[in-house]
């Protein structure tokens, strides 16, 4: 049966691989209008020969405008273009572009219908509705190598999970989870349509496939020549204002089902079962998401859901470690000694800043030392090691989940297709030179090496400049820390209202909190500007394919975000308090500001504060940007239209008033989650509750993302993706780096190693080995040795000595103020710990990765079964065709050809 014979009068696009064609598609157009017919502006346009009711018949139908069909009620709207016919100086040029573009779309086989501006809600906007007939769909299904059903899957499903009865409350209805039967599929070929399970031509290709095909044509359709260059693509027309929007339609309103029985109302189903926060405990309908939005968005939500599930285990273990610190807080000998008036109350500490700061007693930091034990305890070490293994399990099990999705969503052979099909139109337009492809032997555009080198140099210099700007801003925040500490110390000393909380809110903590908030504001400001710079320099590089474009932009943005978000945490973790010097020999930044010291209980509590503020602030701000801002914009734009009756506020106008989910929409979602992944892995040793915060955020994030995508944004163009792309490599890199950073945090930022060294080597009390640790960790300084620059202005109690946090000889020793042997023992123990921890965790990580196969065994079997069946069916089809030709006396169908085909089938069975 040949379906091409049904509509022989309609236009078919013919693909040309001519070496002289710059676009390599949409050539050899056949005019769709009858001779003499001209484009007359905003009129109802359709292809000649189509079976469409007359305008008088359409008017009688009084069809509701809240519809996804043309006025005939038969042809589905696959895409919508909108424009405003403003009478400015470029009006004629835009009109000519639209005329040429729409004429070429018709020649490509698409059918158009224009809604006059008088029909729109505001009386200003024209809407051009686009329908792809069957012949266009099958032509481009073959070009895009779209896989379609050939036979129902006959592999027995996996045995049911015994926990299904327990997990039943989390399940969604089967119809929602699996909206379509499971089929074996094969790439579409319009010459072999009898092979495929085509029950209804109007529904054989899903709406997401249809809008993907139409978008492919729109991005490559020419609209004339300007300045001697061939111009093409809807993106350029949107940029120059010829059109104001281009988008596929949602299939219904999200809060109610469509009145048309031919509409599946999948948007309504997604909203009711997925996009509402009250469904936060339910699984995600990934197959329905993929069917409605395409594989690229589906794979994102699959990854986000899997990441959130894995976070549950990390959050539980982190909470247990936190509770351990909470319950053992009263047993912590260090904080007991600090809080004891007879010990901490008698220890006089050296001033924390020059001249203006006073001597202070150690027990003033009692509360902060108690709280630091929540995060600086033995459980910290266990949790750091656990997270190093957890991140490996997460990445390995995700590979398995991804492999299953690749099979279920027909993406197994997608990588090769992507390289061939996603040549960017911008690359073809800007690269005027051509060279012969050594593989295909065809002429193709290319960018000369010299031009590439110049563009990469400019790009690299720009990125380096912005990274330097981040480092400069971080140094400015450090200077702020150093400059305001004395002010906070003086304020808290002289302000009576702050005395009740002076024990909890120390000058160190006040400085750390305000600096963290200031740093967060600077991060947001730099992000705002750099996002635009990164897109500009990536466009300037002219990447060849869409994948290459996304990968380059991803690396630029991630490098910037990595430095921007994590630099302050790296400073507190690895630099603060490490290069202070000692009283009388302090080190200074720019010879002016004295370097910061850590709290007597350590810098870990400050790292926890920094991490909490930046991480929580980013998540709160991100949710505000993602949910509240689009909602306000849509409410403001549609406040009048909402009062109009349904038959006046059309489906295309409703979607036009929504926000645009741009090509980089998912990019920002991934970036947000990967930055969060860094917070819970790179610095998790300082904050065991970070996975719990991330878990709570992600539960909200899934519903916020689904809600805004379903209710606040236009329907995105469906796109394919077989993985999370370059983000996988970034996650792998961060997983390895996290082992190193956590080992250094435990060794150099926490007090664990010095306490262990004291416990095993320097403790003199067998009954209470940790007693005396605080006195042992503080060195003695003679106040008379203070240089005039450092000496406090006042010493009302005439102190003779003060203490400071270090391991140095006392003033009466022959090696006065030099490091003691205990300092070198602790340093050696820290380095040994780092080496041992890294090697142990890395060995376990690589062993776990080796033990877990990337592709499940049942998925491998299904892939082989599908390939075998596809080959068998195709060979049988060819054999039947040869038999028919032999019976009809076709001289070309020789007996040898028949024997060869049978032999190929036997070989396929054997393999």
N, C-alpha and C positions, 0 to 999 in steps of 0.2 A: 504494500500500500504506500503510495507516494503522496504525502500531504502537501508537497510543494505544488501539486497540480490544482489544489483547491482555490488558490488566490493568485492565479497566473498573471492577472492584470496589475497586481500591486508591485511596488518597487522593492527590489532587493539590492542591498549594498554588495558590491563586488570588491573583494580584497585584492590589493595589488602589492607585490613585493618589488616593484620597479626600483632600480637603483637611482633613478632621477627624481623620485618623489621624496620630499622632505618629511612628510608625515607618515608615509608607509601604509596609510589606511585611508578610507573614505575617498577613493579615487574611482574613476570611470563611473561617475554618477549618471543615473538615468533620470531624466526629468519626470517628476510625478504629476505635474500639471499638464493639462491639455494645451495644445498649441495656442498661443495668443493669450493665455491666462497670465495675469500679472499679480504681483504681491501688492495688496491694497491696504497695508497698515493693519491696524487692530480689527481684523475681521475673523470670523470663524474659518479656520483653515483645515482642510482635510485632503487626503490623497485621492486622486481620481480613481474611480472604479471600486471604491469601498462600498460595502452594503450599509449605508448610513441613512437613517430616516430623514425626511425633508424637514426644513425648519418649522413648517406649519405643524407637522406631527410632533415635533419636540415641544413646541409651545403648549400643545394641548395636554402634555403630560403633567405640567406644573410640578416638575421634579424638585425636591428639596435641594438646596445648595450645599447642605451638609452631606455631601456624597463624594465618593472616591472614583466616580465614573464621569465620562463625557456626558454631554446633554442627551445623547441617545440612550443612556443608561446601560450600555453594553460594554463599551471599550473602557478599560481601567486606566486611570491617571497614574502614570509611572513616575512622572517628574513634573515640577512646576517652575517656570521662570517668571519673575516679576520685574516690572520697570515703571518708572514715572516719566511721563511725557512732558518734561519741563522745557519751556521755550527759552533756553539760554543760547549762548553763542555756539555751543557744540551740539545743538539739537539736531541739525541736519546730518552731521557726521554720525551721531549715535543712531539716528533713524536708518541711515544707509548700512551701518554695521548690522543692525537687527534684521533688516530686510535680507541682506546677504546670508547671514547666519541661519535664519529660519528657513530660507530657501534651500540651503545646503542640508539642513536637517531633514527636510522633506525629501530631497534627492537621496538621502541616506536610508529612506524607508520609514522614517518616523512620521506619525500623524499628529498634527497640532490643532488646538482649538483655543482661541483667544477670548478672554472675558474683557469687555470694554470697561474703562475706568468708571463709567456711570453705574456699573453693577457692583462696584466695590464699596465697602463701608464708608471710606473717607472721600470717595469720588475722585481719587488721584492716581490710583495704582492699576495698571494693566496686568493681567495674569495670563500667561501662555501655558496651557496644559499640554503635556506630551504623552503620547501612547505609543508603545512599541508593539507592532503587530507580530504575528507568529513567525513570519519569514525572517524578520530582523532578529528576533530572539534566537531562533535556531542557528542563524548564521554566526552570531556572536557567541553563542554557547559553545560552538565549535572553536572559534578563535580564542576564547578565554579558557578553553579546555575544562568546562564545567562538567562535573560528574553528576550523572542522573541514574535513577533506579533501573536495574535490569532484571532483578529477581529478589524475592524475599529472602532474608537471612535464614539459613537452615541450620546454623550452629546452635546447639543446645545452650541456653543461657547458664551463667555461673550459678552454682548452688546458692540458695538464699542464705543470707547472713543469720545465724542463730539469734543475734541481738535485734533483729528486725522488730520483734514484738515490743522490745524496750524502746526502740527508736521510732516507733510508729507515730507518736505525737509530733515528731519533727518532720514527718514526711508530708509531701504534697500529693494531691490526687494524681493518679497515673496519667490521665489525659493531659494534665498540665506539665508533668515531668517529661513525658514522651508524646508530643503532639502528633508525631508521624511514626508509622511502622519502620522497623529496621530493614534496610535493603542492602543487597550487594549493588555496587555502582560501577559505572564505567564512563570514561570521557564521552561526551556527546558528539555524534557525527550525523549530519543531516542526510547523508546517503544511506544510513542504516537505521532509520527511525522505527522500523518494525521490531527492532531489538528491545526497545525501551517500553516501560510500563506507562504508556501515554493513554490515560483515560479521558482527560479533558484538556484541550489545548490552552484554555483560558486559565487553568490552575496548575498546569504541569510545572511551570517555572514559578517559584515562590516570589512574592513581592520584593524581597531583598535581592534575589537574583535579577529580577527585572530592573530595579533601580540601579544595580551595579552595571548592567549592560548599557542602559541609557547614559549613565554617567561616563562610561568609557567612550561613548560616541561624542558626548558633549565636550569632553576635555580634548578631543582631537579634531573637531569639526572646524574648518577654516571659515573666516568671515571677510577675507579680502587681503589686499596688499597695501601696506603703509610704509613710507620711507624706504621703498625698495625691498622690504622684507615681507615674507608671507606671514600673516597673523592668523592664529587659530586658538581655540580653546575657551571654554566658558570662564575660566579663572581670570583671563585677561579682560574679558568683557565685564566681569564683576569689579575688577580693580579700576577700570576706567569709567565706571558709572553707566555703561550701556544697559546693564541689567543691575537690579538692586539685590536680587536674591535668586538662588537656585537650590531646590530641595525636593526630596521625595515626600509623599504625604504619609502622615499617620493614618491608620485604617479606621479610627473612630475617636470619639472623645473619651478621655481616660476614665471619667466617672460614670459612664453608662455605655451599654452595648449599642452598636450601630443598628438602625432600623432596617437596613438592607439585609435580607437573609443570605446574600452571596458574600457578605463580609464576615471574616472570621472573628473580628473584634479582639485581636490578640493584644492590642494595647490595653484594653480594659482588663483582660485576664492578667497581664503582667502587673498592672497597678493593684488589683485586688489581692493577688497571691504573692507578690514580690516587693512592690515598691512602698508598701505601708510599714511604718515602724512597728506596729503591733504584730507583724509577722517576723520579727527579728530572730525568733528561735527556729524558724522553718528553713529547710534546705532551699537552695536556689534552683529555679527551673532552667537549667543551663541550655537544654535543647531548644526550649522556646525562645530564650534570649538569642541564641545563635540563629534561629529561624527568622526572627523579627529584625535583629540589628546586624547580623552577619558574624562571621567567625572571629574577627579581630576584637570586637567588643565582648563576645562570648568568652574568649580565652582570658581576657582581663578579669572578668568577674569570676571565672573558674579559679584563676590564680589567687585573687583576693580572698575568695572563700576558703581555699585550701590553706593559705597563709594564716587566716583567722582561726581555723580549726587547730592548726599546729601550735598557735600561740596559747591555746588553752592549757596544754601541758606545761609550757614554760611559765605561764602565769601562776599555775598551781604550785610548782616547785619554788618559784620566786616568793610567793606569799608565805610558804612554809619557812623559807630562810629568813624572811622578815619577822615572822612570828617568833622564830628562835631568838633573834636579836632582842625582840620586845620582852620575851619571858626571862631572858638571862641578863637584862639590863641591870637589875639590882645586884647581880653577882659579879659585875665587872670591877675588878680591883683598881684599874686605872682611874675610872671616874669616881670610885669611892675615895681614893687618896686625894684627888683633885678637890672634891667637895668637903673633905674632912678639914674643919677649921684648924686642927692641930698640925696638919700637913700642908694642904693647899693654902690654908689661910696664913701660914707662916712663910710661904715661899714668895719672895718679891721678884717680880719679872721685870726685865729691862724694857724701857719704852719702845713702842712699836713705830714711832716716827721721830724725827729729829726735832729738838728744841721744844715744840709745843706739847708733845705727849708726856704724860707723867708715868711714874712707876706704878705698877698695879699688882694686885695679889692674884695668885693662880686660881683661887676658888671662885673668882668672879666669872669664870668660864665653866662653872659646874654643870649648868643645864645643857649647854652645847656639847660638852664631853659625854654626857649621858645619851643624848640623841645620836651622837656619832657612832655609838656602839650598835645602834639599830642596823647600820650598814657595814660597819668595820668589825667583823667577827669571823670565827672559823667557817661559818656557813658561806661567807663571801667567796672563799677559795673553792668550796664544793660547787657553788652556783656558777662560778666562772668556768670551771671544767665542764660542768653539765651543759652550759650554753654552747661551748665549743663543739660538743657532740650533737646537741639539738639542731644546730644550724646545718650540720651535715645530713642528719636525718631529713630535715625539711627539704633541702635541695634535692636529695636523692629520691625521696618519695614524690616530689613534684615532677621529676623527670618521668616517673612511671605514670603518674596521673596525666601528664601532658601527652605521653605516647598513646594512652588509651583514647584521649580526646582526638588526637590526630587521626586515628583509625575511624572512630565513630563519626567524625565530621568530614571524612573524605579529604584529608590533608596530607596523606602519606607521601605523595609525589609532588607536593606543592612547591618545594624549594626550587626545583628546576624551572617550574612554570613562572615563579616570581621573577627569576633572573631574566627570563625572556619577555615577559609581558609588561613589567612595570617601568619601562623606559619613560622618564619624566618628559612631558611635553615641553617644559621650560628648557630642558637640555637640548632637545631637538631644535627649538627655536633659536637659542643663543649660540649654538655651535654651528657656524656656517661652513666650516671645513669638513671634508669627508675623506675617509680612507676605507680600504677594502678589509672586511672582516676575514681573517685567515681561516675561520671555521666554516662560515656560511658562504664565503666568496661574494658577499654583497657589499655595496657601498653603504656606509653608515656614518652619522655625524660623530665628530670627536673634538676634544679640547686639546690644543697643542701643549706640549710639556712645559714650554716657557710660560705660557699663560697660567697653567696649573701651579707652577712654582711661585709666581708672583702672588697669586691669590692665596696660596697657603701661607706665604710669609706675612701678608697683611692680616690674615686670620689669626695666625699664631701670635703676632705682636699685639693684636687687640685682646685676645684671651689673656696673655701675659700681663697686659696693662690692668685689666680688671681684677685679676688675681692679686696683683700688687696692691690695688686699691683696697681689696678686702684685708690684706695683711696690714696696710696702713691704718685702716679703721680699727682693727683689733689692737694695734699698738696705741691708738688714741684712747681706746677703752681702758687699756692697762694704765696709761698715764692718768686717766680719770680715777682709777682705783687708788693710785699712789697719791694723787693730789687731794682727794676728798677724805681720805682716812683720818687725817688729823682733825678735819672739820667735824666729822662724826664723833670722834673721841671727845673733843671739847664740848660738843653739843650735849652728848649724853652725860657728861660729867657735871655740867652746869644747869641742866634743865630738870627741875624737880618732878615734872609730870612724867618723865621717862624713867624715873628711878624704879618703879615697881616692875618694869619689864627689862631692866638693864641686864639682868642675869641671862635672859633668853635672847634679847636683841643686842648682841655685842657689836662693837664698831666693825669687827671683821665681817660679821654676818650682814649688817646693814650695808656695808660697802659692796659685798658680794651680790646681794639681792638687787640693789639699784644698778650696779654695773651689768648684771645679767639682763635686766629689763631694758637698759639703754642699748646693750648689744643686740637684743631681739629687734628693737625698732630699726637699728641700722641694717640688720639682716634683711628685713622686709623692704626697706627703701632700695637697697642695692639689688635685691631680687627683681623689683619692679622695672628697673632700668636695664638690667643685664638680659632679661628675657627677650627684650626687643633687639638688643645688640646681637645676641646669639643667633636669632632668626635671620637678621640682616647679613651677618658674615657667612652663615651657612648658605643662604641664597647666592651670595657673591661667589662662593666656591663652585657653583653649578654642579652638584652631584648628578651622577648619571641615572641612577634608579631611585625609586621611592625608598627602598630599603637602605640604600647608601645615604640618602638624605636624612632619614630618621636616625641612623646610627651616628652620623657626624654631629647632628644637633644634640643627640642624647649625650655623647661624650663631652661636648662643650658645656652643656647645662649641668651635667653631673659633676664635672671637675669644679665648676664655679660653686655649686651648691655644697659640695663636699667641704671646700675651704671655708665657705661662708658660714655654714651651720656648725661645723665641728672644730674650727680653729680656736674658739674660746674654750671649748671643753678640753682640747689638747693642751692649751696654755695652763689651765688650772690643774690638769692631771699630771703633766710632765715637766712644767717649768716653774710654776709658782712655788716659792719657798725652797727651791733647790739651789739657787745662786744668790743667797742673801748675804753671805759673809758672816761676820760676828761683830759684837759691839766694839767700836773703835776701828773696825776694818770692814765696814759695810760696803757692798757694791751698789752702784748707782746707774740708772738708765739715763743716758745722755748727760752724765755727770751732774744731774740735778735732782732726779727723783729716786729715793731709796727703794730698792726692790722689796716686794711684799713678803711677809712671813706667813706661815701657816698657823692655824690655831694650835695651841699646845696639844690638842687631841688629834691633830692631823688635818690634812687638806681634803680628806675624802668627803666630809660633810659639805664642804664648799663645792666640790665637783657634783655632788648629788643635787645641791641647790641650783647650780648652773644648768644641769641636765633637765631637771624638772621644769624650770621656767621656760627654757627654749623649746623643749619637746611639747609640753602642754600648751604653751602659747601658740606654737605653730599649728597644732591640731585644732585648737579653738578658732583661730583665725582662718584656717583652711575651710572648716565647716561653714563659717559665716560667709566666706567668699563663694562657696559652692552652692549653698542652699538659699540663704537669705537674699543675697544680691540679685540672682536671677528672678526670684519670686517677686521682689519689689519692682524690678524692671518690667516684668510681664504684667503685673497688676497695674502699673502706671500706664503702660501702652494699651491695655485692653479695658480700662475702666469704663469707657463708653460702649464699646462693642459688646460687652457682657449683657447689656440690657436689651440688645436687639434680639428679635425672634430667630429661631434656628434657620428658617428659610431665607433670611437676609444676611446672616453671618456665615459665609461659606466655609467649607472645610479647608480650602487653600488659604483663605484669609486668616482663619484661626491659627493655622500652622505658621503663616507668615509673621504673625505677631509674637511668636515664641523666640527664644534666644537661639543663636547658632552654635551648634556643637562642631567646632572647627576641626581641621585635619589634625591639629595638635591637642585635641581634647583629651585623648587617652594618654598622651605623652605626659601631661601634667599630673594625671592620676597616678601613673606609674612612678613618676619622680617623687611625689609626695609619700608614697608607700615605701620606696627604696630608702629615702632619707630617714623615715621612721625605723626601717629595718636596721640602719646604721646605729641609731640611738640605742636600740635594744640589744645590739651585739657588740659594738665597739667599746661601750662604756658600761656594760651591764654589771660588772663587778662592783661598781659604785652605787648601783640603784637596783636592787632585786625586784622592785615593784614596777620597773619600766615595762616588762611584758604584760603586766596586768593593765596598766594604762593603755598600752597599745591595743590589747584585746577589746577593752571597752570602747575605744575610739573606732576600731575596725567594725565592730558590730553596728555602730552608728553609721560608719562610713559606707558600708554596703547599702544600707537603706537610703542614705542621703544621695548616693550616686544613682541608685536605681530610681528614686523619686524624681530627681531633677531630670534624668534622661527620659523618663516616661511622661512627665507632666510639664516640665519647664523648657524643654529644648525641642527644636525641630528634629524630625527623624534623620539620623545620620545616614549617609550613603554606605551601603553594606561593603565591607572590605574583608579580604581573607588574610589570615595569619596562622601559621602552623605552630607558633611558639611565642614566648614573650620577648623574643629577639635578643638584642644586645644587653637587655637588663639581666638576663641569665648570667652572662659573664661578669657583669658588675656585682651581682650578688655573690658569685663564687669568689671574686677578689676580696669583697668585704668580709666574707666568712673566714678567709685565711688571715686577713689583717686583724680581725677581731681576737684571734688567739694571741697574737703578739701584744695588742693594746691591753687586753685584760691581764696578761702576765705582768706587764709593766705596771699596771695600776695596783695589782696586789703587792708587787714588790716595792715600788717606789712611792706610791700615793697613800696606801694604807699603812697602818702601824703593825701589820701582822708579823713581818720578818724581824723587825727590832724586838718585838715581844718574845718571839720564839728563841732568838739568840740569847736574850736575857734569861729566859726560862731555863734553857739547857746549859748555858755557859757562865752566867754571871750572878744568878740568884744565890743568896746565902741563907735563905729561910726555907728549910725543907718542908715545914708544915704549910706554909703559904708562899709558894715559889714566886708569885707575881707581886708580892708586897715589896715595896721599895723601887718598883720600876720607874715611877714618875721622877723620883729624885735622881735615879741613875741616868735618865734620858735628858736631864737639864744640866748644862755646864754652868760654871761660875765665872762672873766677870767683876773685876774691881772697879768701882765707880770712878775712882780717881784717875783711871786710865782712859776715860772718855776724852776724845778730842773736843775742842770747843764747838765744832760744827754739829756734833751729835749730842752734846751734853744738854739735858733738860734744863729749862729756865729755873725750875724750882725743885728743891728737895727738902720739903718741910719736916720730914721725919728723920733726916740725916742718915739715910741708908748708906751702908758701906759697900755692900755687894748686891748684885742682881743676877738673876738666872736667865738663861736663854736656851732655846731648843737646838742642841747640837751635841756632838761628842768631841770635846776639846779639853786639853789639860788646863788646870786652874792657874790663877796668876802667880802662885808661889812655886810652881813647878819649873824645872830648868827648860822644858819645852813649852813654855808659856803660850797658850792659845793655839797650839798646833793640834791636829787631829790625833785622838787616842787610838790605841790598837783596836779597841772595841768598834770604832768607826769602820776600820778596814775589815774586821770580821763580819760586820753587818753588810757592808758592800759586797763582799765575796759571797755571802749567803744569798743576797738579792740576785746577783748574776747567776749563781748556781740554780736558784729557784726558777728563774726565767728559762734557762736552757732545759731543765728537767720538765717543767710544765709544758713548754712548747713541744718538745719531742714526744711526750706522752700523749698529748691531745692530737697532734698531727698523725701519730701512728694509729691511734684509734679512729680518727677521721678517715684516713685512707683505707683502713681495713673495712670499716662500715661501708664506704663507697664501693669497695671492690666486692663486698658480699651481696649488695643489693643491685640486681640487674636493672638497667635503664628501661627496658621494655618487658612488661609482664608476659609470661609464657602463653597465656590464652590469647593475648593480642597478637603475638607472633603467628599463632596458628590461624587466627582469623584473617590476617593480612595474606598469608600464603593461600588460604582457601579462596579468598576473593580474587586474587590474581589468577589462580588456576581456573576458577569458574569463568572469569572474564575471557581468558584466552580460549577456553573450550566453547563458550557461546559464540564468540566471534568466528572461530574456525568452522563451527557447524553452520553458521549463517553463510559464510563464504562457500562452503561445500554445497549447500542448498541452491545458492545462486548459480554455481557452476552446473549443477544437475539440470536446472531450468534451461540454461543456455544450451546444454548438450541436447536436451529434448526438443528445443526449438530450432536445432540445426545450426547453431552459431559456430562458424568455422574457427573463430578465435579461441573458443573454449576447447582446447585440445585435451585428449585423454591424458597426456603427460601432466598437464596442469592439474587435472583432477586427482591423479595419483600423488602429485607433490603436496596438494592440500591435505589429502588423507594422511600422508606421512607426517606432515607437520602436526596434525592432531594427535597421532600416536606418540610422537616425540614429546608433546606437551603433557600428555597423560603420564608418560614415563617419568618426566621431570617432576 
